[in-house]
Each structure stands twice: as C-alpha cells, then as structure tokens.
Amino acid sequence: MKVKLTKRFVDSVEYATNGTDIYMDEVLTGFALRVGKQSKKYTLHKRINGKLYRDEVEETHLITLTEAREKASTMMVNIKKGLHVYDGYQASPVSQPASNADVPTLTEAYKYFKTMKPNLASRTIDTYNQQILGRLSDWLELPLNDITKTMVSEKHKEISKRSKAQANATMRALRSVWNYCQDSFLDENEEYIIKDQPIRILNAKKDWNKIKPRTRHVEEEYLGTYFQTLIKHRDGSSFKQAPYSN
C-alpha cells in the first residue's frame, strides 16, 4: 500500500493482526514502514540494479521520520556506489546469512504480491482473496518453505470434492504468488531463499482436474427471457457498476 508517511500516520497505524503490513512512502521511492504484531520499523524496500533490497533503516521510536528518510537515501546511494548498505553508520546491523526466519509466510507473501501489483483489477483481487485467504486459510501463518508437495496434493484433493474448477484455480493462484515472491526475496548473493514451488507436483502426477468445456446453449425461444434476467440481475458488487455493466 502506498501512503504519504507522516509522524501522525506512523504513530496511529495499528499493529498487524497477522504477519506484517508494508506501507510504501509516496515521498521517497523505496522507503517504507514495516508494521508487525509488536513492532514498527522504517525499511529500505527497493530494487536497485536488478536486486531487491529489504534492509532495516531503524525502529520508529529511535529515529525521526525525516532522519529515517535521509538515512534511507544514503543507504540507496551506498548500494549504487557498490559500498556496504550501512556504510557510514557505526551502529549498523551485521548482515546475517538467510535463514528460515527470512522466508515470508503465505500471508506476508500474498500481501507483498498485492502491494507490488497495484494494477490488478478489483475483481481479480476478490477472486485471489477467496482462493488464498479463504481456501488456504490454514496455511496463512506458515513460511512458504514449510508448505510441501504432499500438502499441496492433499489440499487440491480436498477442494476438488467441492469444486474441481476451484481446486485448480486455487493452486494456480498460489503458484502465481509463489513464483513472483521467489524472484523477489533474495539473499545478499542474489540466491533464492524461497524453494521451488511445490505446486508442480500436480503436473508430475497429472493430478490437475480435467474441466470439460461448457457446451450447453440457450434455445432461441428463451433468449428474450435470458437477456431480461441478465439485465435485472444484481449481485454484491452491483453498486460499483455502471448501469450498462451487465
């Protein structure tokens, strides 16, 4: 989510209920506020020279917003010059090798996916919410690397009992989020920290559901009634639509 970060906003924004929330600053591109369940931190969140940098600037209570923006700007300049990101800051945190703690949970990965794709249609977001947040709700707090091929196979079979088409769609949505985040969350050597997506097990075992194309059609004598029904139909999103949307 993009916002103009202000002291009032930083102080008033609520802690995340699940995972972390990221608020990208409209003033300084690449500067962000990362809000967890118990912490608020300014971070550098920017792709430079083809690599995504996600480095902590400082906890919000230890620095002013202006100072944080200045520090983030310096960090970006250091990276572009080939220097250490914290060059010039004695109290810099020491870079640690990637661990499982660096791997995002499914909630974090999905929030990141939506944040970095602001042009997704609202209808697409609604569909993804149903699939990721709804049908995969019991996986939301799991790091992606903890989701296994066996879990994918079993979940796909479970959803297929209710709807074969939705089972396929849910796994395709998960695959899209996974692939995007795998290429975004890298260590300092630009190596992946997220394992290859386990959804490929459905290809290997040929377990994707075969959905027959719809062949039924409306008889000519019923076309008038059919179109009138479409025109009069209203659903939960109708208030967002123009009169001719149907």
C-alpha angles and dihedrals in degrees: 000000000000119000138153101257113225132167090251092052093047092049095045103040110108123240116260117268092207129020114326136314121219122205114191115212118241091203101055116028110227095024116112147168115235114200121192132176092279107007144061119202137173110231143183106238108172142122110234124179090351096307126105114230119200103175128156116248099186143302110276096240092056100054140030120250092246092051090048092053090049092049092048090051091052091048090054091050090050091053093049090050092050093248127132109283092241096042109149095025112101094193093056118145114248114246112249128200114261115274134179087270087069092056111097122237117240089260092053093045092050093047089049091048092054093043092054093045103053092158095066110124116252089239090055091049091050090052093047090048090055092048102040103028095033112034094030097040093125090059099050097101095044120103107243091245089062093060106095136198090249091055090050093050093048094045091049091052091046094053091042090065088067100031129355092197093052091047090058093043093050093052092047090053091050090049092053093051092044096050093047093050095043089061092045105046105068135155125238090277091053091250121143117262092185116074124234113287112269093212088090087079086080088061094045093051093036089234099143108122115250107231115200114224114248112257102172118110137187115261114239094244090060098046094096093053090043095055093044089053091051093049093050095043117115126182136176093284097046093103088066094053133089116244092258096048095104 
